[in-house]
Amino acid sequence: MGLRGPQTWGVRVVDEQSSERILHSVLDAGINFIDTAPDYGVCEERIGKYLSSRRGDFYLATKCGCNAVQHDDHLEIRHTFTKDTIQRNIELSLQRLQTSYIDLLQFHGGEAAKIKEAGLIDLLKDYQSQGVIGYLGVSTSLPNLPGFVDLNLFDSIQVPYSCLSPEHEPWLARIASTGAGIIIRGATAQGGPEASIQRPALNLIWERARLSDLLPDGMKPTELILRYTLSHRHCDTAIVGTCSEQHLFENIAAANAGPLPPSLYSQFTTAIEAAIASSSPLGKECLRD
């Protein structure tokens, strides 16, 4: 999503040369999972243009149910769950990504009951039987997450999670119990308190938990957040979006440092839970298993 290009949203725009360099740096570093979507601007085109010659080096995940509308100055994101939309998404994604197959196709949101009733799961299984799709997944969040978990038929479920936004944590074990792989998005909480684009709600949790006081010497907030996410026993893979080579290499170094030591992980967890539980009734509900 970070390589979405101009006339989309946000203020950070990556040019073609930088996109090519970043994508190859990703594979050169040993990262072998790339997640995208038809409604991420020119992301699919760039992945196909620059990485099609290395298609065997990575697992490719994209999404369906995307019905975005491009305006002169922005991209309007819309999701429509019909057979026509799904079929169009698959056809265009294969063309843009310059590939004959998609390793993982995920519903981009939606409601489980309506998607099933519309025959869309059966539609994807048909594509799967043809070898066009390898695995079926969904990218979702509360309150729609439980419906997809209850279907118990997805190979993977993608949800947002970080130490600064842990409301989905109680569901990770439930997802794992179905046998589905868990893909975490927002694994660095969009950069944490030192991000170039500040997010006050996330910063408030950081401040109330006084995490700066607990940071070991030499550890940056983003490293803590990423390593905390990777420490979770049910995190199978984590999406760490970036539009900066510097951030990419910093995140790789953080991941290579491994999970947090158990004592430090426990210390941060206690501080975060206390901060969220004391902030609002909603926070207390998020922590209830």
Secondary structure, DSSP 8 states (H G I E B T S, - for coil): -TT--SSSSSS----HHHHHHHHHHHHHTT--EEE--TTSTTHHHHHHHHHGGGGGGSEEEEEE-B--EE-SS-EE--B--SHHHHHHHHHHHHHHHT-S-EEEEEEES--HHHHHHTTHHHHHHHHHHTTSEEEEEEE--TTTHHHHHHH---SEEEEE-BTTB-TTHHHHHHHHHTT-EEEEESTTGGGGGG-SS--HHHHHHHHHHTHHHH--TT--HHHHHHHHHHHSTT--EE----S-HHHHHHHHHHHHT-S--HHHHHHHHHHHHHHHHHH-HHHHHHT--
